[in-house]
Amino acid sequence: MNGDVIIVGGGPAGLTAGLYACRSGLSATIYEKGYPGGLAATTDLIDNYPGFTEGVNGMELGDMMKKHAERFGAKIVASEIEKVWRDDGVKVSVKGETVPAGAVIVATGWSPKKLGVPGEAELAGKGVSYCATCDGPLYRDKTVAVIGGGDSALQEAIFLARFAKEVKLIHRRDEFRAAPFLQKTVEDNDRITPLLSKTVVAVRGEGGVDGVELEDKKTGEKEFAEAAGVFFYVGIIPNVGMLGPEFDRDDMGFIITDDRCRTSIEGIFAAGDVRSKTLRQVVTAAGDGALAAMSAYSYLEALER
């Protein structure tokens, strides 16, 4: 069997795909430009991955997944895939060199849009978060801030209100852009405090978040809003720069697949958060990785027959 599988991205989806591919007798090479573990590796505590009853550090989990994949023979290359395409076969480009493959699994995840204010990057993973589902329970009975005014921001504020003492919902406009029913839910929740027409100037704290500095857009006045955690919801971007327009995508640019992780291009699969889906978590990414690897195995097996 032409069992060469190239996996683009070394987060939970890509590492799990490598593990399952190799256990099935395929050879798998995982290309990861950063640290194995992907975005999850930047999280101080992952508290909802099954089996870790006290939670696990994201970097430690990424390292364990890496070693697990390597134990079954997956090769991990610290490099970036520049392009993925198909002509007379499936191919990728690495450092300008064309590398053929039996199948490709794209597992590149997403990146949060950043405001770029002082303190945001410095306190990422130390109180600055982009995932309430991941980190929300860490702030039980504490005050947190949510930045944004769309559906995602309000949904996450509502979720956080289940744990936090107070959720300060900060938006730069004088009204939210979210669906009316979400706005009504926020209005009726006495744990959520809307702060409208205010922009975030900086995130403050030493070694952890103390709060955010705000500027009133109408008056120009500055104020400090205390918060133990800050959740940014100003948008997310799928990491699909290596893919051409021939791949089917949703309105946000995420890759559309079928229920077997097959993209619109034969021999190319997508797994994890880069897929068009409703829940983006470490556990769902790992499940996608396993499914994509087994779908790639079935595809290669059919080619051989």
FILOKE-699131 format. One line per 10 residues: number of its first residue (from 1); their letters; for each residue x, y, z of N, C-alpha, C. Coordinates in steps of 0.1 Angstrom, whole numbers, padded with zeros to 4 digits. Example, Ala and Ser with C-alpha at 12.3 -4.5 7.8 and 13.67 -1.06 7.14 Angstrom:
1> as> 0132/-0057/0078/0123/-0045/0078/0132/-0033/0078  0128/-0022/0071/0137/-0011/0071/0129/0000/0079
END
This chain:
1> mngdviivgg> 0008/-0012/0000/0000/0000/0000/0009/0012/0000  0005/0022/-0008/0012/0035/-0008/0008/0042/0005  0015/0040/0016/0011/0044/0029/0017/0056/0034  0022/0065/0025/0028/0077/0030/0017/0088/0033  0015/0091/0045/0005/0101/0049/0012/0113/0055  0009/0125/0049/0015/0137/0054/0004/0145/0062  0008/0148/0074/-0002/0155/0083/0003/0169/0085  -0005/0179/0082/-0002/0193/0083/-0007/0198/0096  0002/0200/0106/-0002/0206/0119/0000/0195/0130  0007/0199/0141/0010/0190/0151/0003/0193/0164
11> gpagltagly> -0010/0197/0163/-0018/0199/0175/-0025/0186/0179  -0035/0186/0188/-0041/0173/0192/-0047/0165/0180  -0053/0172/0170/-0058/0165/0159/-0047/0158/0151  -0036/0166/0147/-0025/0161/0139/-0018/0150/0146  -0015/0151/0159/-0007/0141/0167/-0016/0128/0168  -0029/0130/0170/-0037/0118/0171/-0038/0111/0158  -0039/0119/0147/-0039/0113/0134/-0027/0105/0131  -0015/0110/0135/-0003/0103/0133/-0002/0090/0141  -0007/0091/0153/-0007/0079/0161/-0016/0068/0154  -0028/0071/0150/-0037/0062/0144/-0032/0057/0131
21> acrsglsati> -0027/0066/0123/-0021/0062/0110/-0010/0051/0111  -0001/0054/0121/0010/0045/0122/0006/0031/0128  -0004/0032/0137/-0009/0019/0143/-0016/0011/0133  -0021/0017/0122/-0027/0010/0111/-0018/0005/0101  -0005/0008/0103/0005/0003/0093/0010/0013/0083  0004/0025/0084/0009/0035/0075/0021/0042/0080  0028/0049/0071/0039/0058/0076/0033/0072/0076  0036/0079/0087/0030/0093/0089/0041/0103/0092  0041/0114/0085/0050/0125/0088/0042/0137/0092  0044/0143/0104/0037/0154/0109/0046/0167/0108
31> yekgypggla> 0041/0177/0101/0048/0189/0099/0042/0199/0109  0050/0205/0118/0045/0214/0128/0055/0226/0129  0051/0238/0126/0061/0249/0126/0064/0254/0140  0055/0251/0149/0057/0256/0163/0059/0244/0172  0054/0246/0185/0056/0235/0195/0045/0225/0193  0048/0212/0193/0037/0202/0193/0027/0204/0204  0014/0203/0200/0003/0206/0209/-0006/0217/0204  -0001/0225/0195/-0009/0235/0189/-0013/0246/0199  -0025/0252/0196/-0030/0262/0205/-0032/0257/0219  -0035/0244/0220/-0037/0239/0234/-0025/0240/0242
41> attdlidnyp> -0013/0239/0236/-0001/0240/0244/0001/0254/0250  -0006/0264/0246/-0005/0277/0252/-0014/0279/0264  -0022/0268/0267/-0031/0269/0279/-0025/0264/0291  -0026/0272/0302/-0019/0268/0314/-0026/0255/0320  -0039/0254/0320/-0046/0243/0326/-0058/0239/0317  -0057/0227/0312/-0068/0221/0305/-0076/0212/0314  -0088/0216/0318/-0095/0210/0329/-0106/0200/0324  -0108/0198/0311/-0119/0191/0306/-0115/0180/0296  -0102/0176/0297/-0098/0165/0288/-0099/0152/0297  -0107/0142/0292/-0110/0130/0300/-0097/0123/0305
51> gftegvngme> -0098/0119/0317/-0087/0111/0323/-0078/0119/0332  -0078/0132/0331/-0069/0140/0339/-0078/0147/0349  -0080/0140/0360/-0090/0144/0370/-0086/0158/0377  -0074/0161/0377/-0070/0174/0383/-0066/0184/0372  -0069/0181/0360/-0065/0190/0349/-0050/0187/0345  -0046/0193/0333/-0033/0190/0328/-0028/0203/0321  -0015/0206/0323/-0009/0217/0316/-0010/0215/0301  -0013/0225/0293/-0014/0223/0278/-0001/0218/0272  0010/0224/0276/0023/0220/0270/0026/0206/0274  0023/0202/0286/0026/0188/0290/0017/0178/0283
61> lgdmmkkhae> 0005/0182/0280/-0004/0173/0273/0001/0172/0258  0005/0183/0252/0010/0183/0239/0023/0174/0238  0031/0175/0248/0044/0167/0248/0040/0152/0250  0030/0149/0258/0026/0135/0259/0021/0129/0246  0012/0137/0240/0007/0133/0227/0018/0131/0216  0028/0140/0216/0039/0139/0207/0046/0126/0209  0050/0123/0222/0057/0110/0225/0049/0098/0222  0036/0099/0224/0027/0088/0221/0027/0085/0206  0026/0095/0198/0026/0094/0183/0040/0088/0178  0050/0093/0184/0064/0089/0181/0066/0074/0184
71> rfgakivase> 0060/0070/0195/0062/0056/0199/0057/0046/0189  0047/0050/0181/0042/0042/0171/0048/0044/0157  0058/0054/0157/0065/0055/0145/0063/0068/0137  0054/0077/0142/0052/0090/0135/0065/0098/0136  0068/0104/0124/0079/0113/0123/0074/0128/0124  0080/0135/0133/0076/0149/0134/0087/0159/0129  0083/0167/0120/0093/0176/0113/0089/0190/0117  0099/0198/0122/0097/0212/0126/0098/0221/0114  0088/0221/0106/0088/0229/0094/0073/0232/0090  0072/0242/0081/0058/0246/0077/0055/0242/0063
81> iekvwrddgv> 0043/0237/0061/0038/0233/0048/0033/0246/0041  0038/0249/0030/0035/0261/0023/0023/0260/0014  0020/0247/0009/0009/0245/-0001/0005/0231/-0001  -0008/0229/-0002/-0014/0215/-0003/-0023/0215/-0016  -0021/0206/-0025/-0029/0205/-0037/-0029/0192/-0043  -0037/0190/-0053/-0037/0178/-0061/-0037/0181/-0076  -0028/0174/-0083/-0029/0174/-0098/-0029/0160/-0103  -0017/0154/-0105/-0017/0140/-0109/-0016/0131/-0096  -0017/0137/-0085/-0016/0131/-0072/-0017/0141/-0061  -0017/0137/-0048/-0017/0146/-0037/-0003/0150/-0034
91> kvsvkgetvp> -0001/0163/-0032/0013/0169/-0030/0012/0180/-0020  0024/0182/-0014/0026/0194/-0005/0039/0200/-0009  0041/0213/-0005/0053/0220/-0007/0059/0224/0006  0072/0220/0008/0079/0223/0020/0092/0230/0016  0094/0242/0021/0106/0250/0018/0109/0250/0003  0098/0251/-0005/0099/0253/-0019/0101/0239/-0027  0101/0228/-0019/0103/0215/-0026/0089/0208/-0026  0086/0202/-0037/0074/0194/-0038/0076/0180/-0033  0067/0176/-0024/0067/0163/-0018/0054/0156/-0021  0055/0144/-0028/0042/0137/-0030/0038/0129/-0018
101> agavivatgw> 0025/0126/-0017/0020/0118/-0006/0009/0109/-0011  0006/0099/-0003/-0005/0090/-0006/-0018/0097/-0002  -0018/0104/0009/-0029/0112/0014/-0024/0123/0023  -0032/0133/0025/-0028/0145/0033/-0039/0147/0043  -0036/0150/0055/-0045/0154/0066/-0042/0168/0070  -0051/0177/0068/-0049/0191/0072/-0054/0193/0086  -0046/0196/0096/-0050/0197/0110/-0043/0210/0115  -0046/0221/0109/-0038/0233/0112/-0046/0242/0122  -0058/0239/0126/-0065/0246/0136/-0069/0261/0132  -0070/0269/0142/-0074/0283/0140/-0065/0292/0149
111> spkklgvpge> -0066/0305/0146/-0059/0315/0154/-0069/0325/0158  -0068/0330/0170/-0078/0341/0174/-0073/0354/0169  -0083/0362/0165/-0079/0376/0161/-0075/0383/0174  -0065/0391/0172/-0059/0398/0184/-0062/0413/0183  -0064/0419/0194/-0065/0433/0195/-0052/0440/0194  -0042/0433/0199/-0028/0438/0199/-0026/0449/0209  -0034/0449/0220/-0032/0459/0231/-0021/0454/0240  -0014/0464/0247/-0004/0460/0257/-0009/0450/0267  -0001/0440/0270/-0005/0430/0280/-0013/0418/0275  -0018/0419/0263/-0026/0408/0257/-0017/0396/0254
121> aelagkgvsy> -0006/0398/0247/0003/0387/0244/0011/0383/0256  0015/0392/0264/0023/0389/0276/0016/0380/0286  0003/0382/0287/-0005/0375/0297/-0014/0364/0291  -0011/0360/0278/-0018/0349/0272/-0015/0336/0279  -0026/0329/0283/-0024/0317/0291/-0023/0319/0306  -0022/0332/0310/-0020/0336/0324/-0032/0345/0328  -0043/0343/0322/-0055/0351/0325/-0061/0357/0313  -0053/0358/0302/-0059/0361/0289/-0062/0348/0282  -0075/0347/0278/-0079/0334/0271/-0088/0338/0259  -0089/0328/0250/-0098/0329/0238/-0108/0318/0238
131> catcdgplyr> -0109/0311/0249/-0118/0299/0250/-0125/0298/0264  -0137/0302/0265/-0144/0302/0278/-0147/0287/0281  -0150/0279/0271/-0153/0265/0274/-0141/0258/0280  -0129/0262/0275/-0117/0256/0281/-0114/0261/0295  -0115/0274/0297/-0109/0280/0309/-0119/0286/0319  -0132/0286/0315/-0142/0293/0323/-0143/0287/0337  -0143/0274/0339/-0144/0268/0352/-0133/0272/0362  -0122/0277/0357/-0111/0281/0365/-0114/0294/0373  -0125/0301/0368/-0128/0314/0374/-0141/0314/0382  -0143/0303/0389/-0155/0301/0397/-0155/0312/0408
141> dktvaviggg> -0166/0319/0410/-0167/0329/0420/-0157/0341/0419  -0152/0343/0407/-0143/0354/0404/-0150/0363/0394  -0144/0375/0392/-0148/0384/0382/-0140/0383/0369  -0147/0382/0358/-0140/0381/0345/-0145/0392/0336  -0138/0394/0325/-0142/0403/0314/-0143/0396/0301  -0153/0399/0293/-0154/0393/0280/-0154/0405/0270  -0145/0404/0260/-0144/0415/0250/-0150/0411/0237  -0161/0418/0233/-0167/0415/0220/-0182/0418/0221  -0189/0418/0210/-0203/0421/0209/-0211/0413/0200  -0205/0403/0194/-0212/0394/0185/-0217/0382/0192
151> dsalqeaifl> -0223/0372/0184/-0229/0360/0190/-0219/0353/0199  -0207/0351/0195/-0197/0343/0202/-0194/0349/0216  -0193/0362/0216/-0190/0369/0228/-0201/0368/0238  -0213/0370/0234/-0225/0369/0243/-0227/0354/0247  -0225/0345/0238/-0227/0331/0242/-0217/0327/0253  -0205/0332/0251/-0194/0328/0261/-0196/0336/0274  -0201/0348/0274/-0205/0355/0286/-0215/0348/0294  -0225/0343/0287/-0236/0335/0293/-0231/0322/0299  -0222/0316/0292/-0215/0304/0297/-0207/0307/0310  -0199/0318/0309/-0190/0321/0320/-0198/0325/0333
161> arfakevkli> -0210/0331/0331/-0219/0335/0342/-0223/0323/0350  -0222/0311/0345/-0225/0299/0353/-0214/0297/0364  -0202/0303/0362/-0191/0300/0372/-0187/0313/0379  -0186/0324/0371/-0180/0336/0376/-0190/0344/0385  -0185/0351/0394/-0193/0360/0403/-0199/0371/0395  -0191/0377/0386/-0195/0387/0377/-0188/0386/0363  -0195/0389/0353/-0190/0389/0339/-0191/0403/0334  -0181/0410/0331/-0181/0423/0325/-0180/0422/0310  -0191/0425/0303/-0192/0423/0289/-0189/0436/0282  -0177/0437/0276/-0172/0450/0271/-0173/0450/0256
171> hrrdefraap> -0179/0461/0251/-0181/0462/0236/-0178/0476/0232  -0172/0478/0220/-0168/0492/0216/-0179/0500/0210  -0190/0493/0207/-0202/0500/0201/-0212/0503/0212  -0223/0511/0209/-0233/0514/0219/-0244/0504/0219  -0243/0493/0211/-0252/0482/0212/-0245/0469/0206  -0250/0458/0211/-0244/0445/0207/-0249/0442/0193  -0241/0433/0186/-0244/0429/0173/-0250/0415/0173  -0251/0409/0184/-0255/0395/0186/-0270/0393/0183  -0274/0381/0181/-0289/0378/0179/-0297/0383/0190  -0309/0388/0188/-0318/0394/0198/-0320/0385/0210
181> flqktvednd> -0322/0372/0208/-0324/0363/0219/-0312/0362/0228  -0300/0363/0223/-0288/0363/0231/-0287/0376/0239  -0291/0387/0233/-0291/0400/0240/-0301/0400/0251  -0313/0394/0249/-0323/0393/0259/-0318/0384/0271  -0311/0373/0268/-0306/0364/0278/-0296/0372/0287  -0287/0380/0280/-0277/0387/0287/-0284/0398/0296  -0294/0404/0291/-0301/0415/0298/-0307/0409/0311  -0312/0397/0310/-0319/0390/0321/-0310/0384/0331  -0297/0383/0328/-0287/0376/0337/-0281/0387/0346  -0284/0386/0359/-0279/0396/0368/-0264/0394/0371
191> ritpllsktv> -0257/0384/0366/-0243/0383/0368/-0235/0389/0357  -0242/0394/0346/-0235/0400/0335/-0237/0415/0335  -0226/0422/0334/-0227/0437/0334/-0222/0442/0321  -0231/0447/0312/-0226/0453/0299/-0219/0466/0302  -0208/0467/0295/-0200/0480/0295/-0199/0484/0280  -0208/0493/0275/-0208/0496/0261/-0201/0509/0258  -0198/0510/0245/-0190/0522/0240/-0177/0524/0247  -0170/0512/0250/-0157/0513/0256/-0148/0504/0249  -0136/0508/0247/-0125/0501/0241/-0115/0497/0251  -0109/0485/0248/-0098/0480/0257/-0085/0487/0253
201> vavrgeggvd> -0079/0494/0262/-0066/0501/0259/-0054/0492/0263  -0056/0484/0274/-0045/0475/0278/-0051/0465/0288  -0043/0454/0289/-0046/0444/0299/-0035/0445/0310  -0039/0446/0322/-0030/0449/0333/-0028/0437/0342  -0016/0436/0347/-0012/0425/0357/0002/0421/0356  0007/0416/0367/0021/0411/0367/0020/0396/0370  0023/0388/0360/0023/0373/0362/0009/0368/0362  -0001/0376/0361/-0015/0372/0360/-0024/0385/0358  -0036/0383/0353/-0044/0394/0350/-0051/0400/0362  -0050/0414/0363/-0057/0421/0374/-0069/0428/0369
211> gveledkktg> -0069/0431/0356/-0080/0438/0350/-0077/0444/0336  -0086/0452/0331/-0083/0459/0318/-0085/0474/0320  -0077/0481/0312/-0079/0496/0312/-0088/0499/0300  -0098/0507/0302/-0108/0510/0292/-0108/0525/0289  -0113/0528/0277/-0115/0542/0273/-0129/0543/0268  -0136/0553/0273/-0150/0556/0269/-0149/0563/0255  -0156/0557/0245/-0155/0562/0231/-0162/0575/0230  -0171/0578/0238/-0179/0591/0237/-0172/0602/0244  -0166/0599/0256/-0161/0610/0265/-0145/0610/0265  -0139/0599/0261/-0125/0598/0261/-0119/0595/0275
221> ekefaeaagv> -0128/0594/0285/-0124/0591/0299/-0118/0577/0300  -0108/0575/0308/-0102/0562/0311/-0108/0557/0324  -0109/0544/0325/-0112/0537/0337/-0106/0523/0338  -0105/0518/0350/-0099/0504/0352/-0110/0495/0356  -0112/0484/0349/-0122/0474/0353/-0114/0461/0358  -0117/0458/0371/-0110/0447/0377/-0115/0434/0371  -0106/0424/0369/-0110/0411/0364/-0099/0402/0366  -0102/0389/0370/-0091/0379/0372/-0088/0372/0359  -0097/0373/0349/-0095/0367/0336/-0101/0376/0325  -0095/0376/0313/-0101/0383/0302/-0102/0374/0290
231> ffyvgiipnv> -0114/0374/0285/-0117/0365/0273/-0120/0373/0261  -0112/0372/0251/-0113/0379/0238/-0121/0372/0228  -0132/0379/0223/-0140/0373/0212/-0142/0383/0201  -0131/0387/0195/-0132/0396/0184/-0130/0389/0171  -0131/0376/0171/-0131/0368/0158/-0120/0357/0159  -0122/0347/0150/-0112/0337/0149/-0109/0335/0134  -0097/0330/0131/-0092/0329/0117/-0088/0314/0115  -0094/0307/0105/-0088/0294/0102/-0075/0294/0096  -0066/0285/0100/-0052/0285/0094/-0052/0277/0081  -0056/0284/0071/-0058/0277/0058/-0050/0284/0047
241> gmlgpefdrd> -0040/0291/0050/-0032/0298/0040/-0025/0289/0030  -0024/0276/0033/-0017/0267/0024/-0027/0261/0014  -0039/0264/0015/-0049/0258/0006/-0054/0268/-0004  -0057/0262/-0016/-0062/0271/-0027/-0077/0272/-0027  -0083/0279/-0036/-0097/0282/-0036/-0106/0269/-0040  -0099/0259/-0045/-0106/0247/-0049/-0113/0239/-0037  -0108/0242/-0025/-0114/0236/-0013/-0127/0242/-0009  -0137/0234/-0006/-0150/0240/-0001/-0148/0245/0013  -0153/0257/0015/-0152/0263/0029/-0165/0269/0033  -0167/0272/0046/-0179/0278/0050/-0177/0294/0050
251> dmgfiitddr> -0187/0301/0055/-0187/0316/0054/-0175/0322/0061  -0170/0314/0071/-0158/0320/0079/-0145/0315/0074  -0145/0306/0064/-0133/0301/0058/-0128/0288/0063  -0136/0282/0072/-0132/0268/0077/-0135/0258/0066  -0128/0247/0067/-0129/0237/0056/-0141/0228/0058  -0149/0226/0048/-0161/0218/0049/-0157/0204/0045  -0161/0194/0054/-0158/0180/0051/-0171/0172/0053  -0170/0159/0049/-0182/0151/0052/-0180/0144/0066  -0188/0135/0069/-0187/0129/0082/-0175/0119/0084  -0167/0118/0073/-0155/0110/0074/-0142/0119/0073
261> crtsiegifa> -0144/0131/0075/-0133/0141/0074/-0127/0143/0060  -0135/0139/0050/-0130/0141/0036/-0133/0155/0031  -0123/0162/0025/-0126/0175/0020/-0132/0173/0005  -0133/0184/-0001/-0139/0183/-0015/-0128/0179/-0025  -0116/0177/-0021/-0105/0172/-0029/-0101/0158/-0026  -0101/0149/-0035/-0098/0135/-0033/-0084/0133/-0027  -0084/0125/-0016/-0071/0122/-0010/-0066/0132/0000  -0074/0143/0002/-0071/0153/0012/-0082/0154/0023  -0078/0152/0035/-0087/0152/0046/-0084/0164/0056  -0094/0167/0064/-0092/0178/0074/-0097/0173/0087
271> agdvrsktlr> -0090/0177/0098/-0093/0172/0111/-0091/0183/0121  -0099/0183/0132/-0098/0193/0143/-0104/0206/0140  -0099/0216/0146/-0105/0229/0146/-0106/0237/0133  -0098/0232/0123/-0098/0238/0110/-0110/0234/0102  -0117/0224/0107/-0130/0220/0100/-0141/0229/0104  -0151/0230/0095/-0163/0236/0098/-0171/0228/0108  -0173/0233/0120/-0179/0224/0130/-0185/0233/0141  -0192/0228/0151/-0199/0236/0161/-0191/0236/0174  -0182/0226/0177/-0175/0226/0190/-0160/0224/0187  -0152/0233/0192/-0137/0232/0190/-0131/0230/0203
281> qvvtaagdga> -0127/0218/0206/-0121/0214/0219/-0110/0204/0216  -0101/0202/0226/-0090/0193/0225/-0096/0179/0222  -0107/0175/0230/-0112/0162/0229/-0118/0159/0215  -0125/0169/0209/-0131/0168/0196/-0120/0168/0185  -0110/0175/0187/-0099/0175/0178/-0092/0162/0177  -0090/0156/0189/-0084/0142/0189/-0093/0132/0182  -0106/0133/0185/-0115/0124/0178/-0115/0125/0163  -0114/0138/0158/-0113/0140/0144/-0100/0134/0138  -0089/0136/0146/-0076/0131/0141/-0077/0116/0139  -0083/0108/0148/-0084/0094/0147/-0093/0091/0135
291> laamsaysyl> -0104/0098/0133/-0113/0095/0122/-0107/0098/0109  -0099/0109/0108/-0093/0113/0095/-0082/0103/0092  -0075/0098/0101/-0065/0088/0099/-0071/0075/0093  -0081/0070/0099/-0088/0058/0095/-0094/0060/0081  -0100/0072/0078/-0105/0075/0065/-0094/0075/0055  -0082/0080/0058/-0071/0080/0049/-0066/0066/0047  -0067/0058/0057/-0063/0043/0055/-0072/0036/0046  -0086/0039/0047/-0095/0033/0038/-0094/0037/0024  -0090/0050/0023/-0088/0056/0009/-0076/0049/0002  -0065/0048/0010/-0053/0042/0004/-0055/0027/0001
301> ealer> -0062/0021/0010/-0065/0006/0008/-0073/0004/-0005  -0083/0013/-0007/-0091/0012/-0019/-0083/0015/-0032  -0074/0024/-0031/-0065/0027/-0042/-0057/0015/-0046  -0052/0008/-0036/-0043/-0004/-0038/-0051/-0015/-0045  -0064/-0017/-0040/-0072/-0027/-0046/-0076/-0024/-0061
END
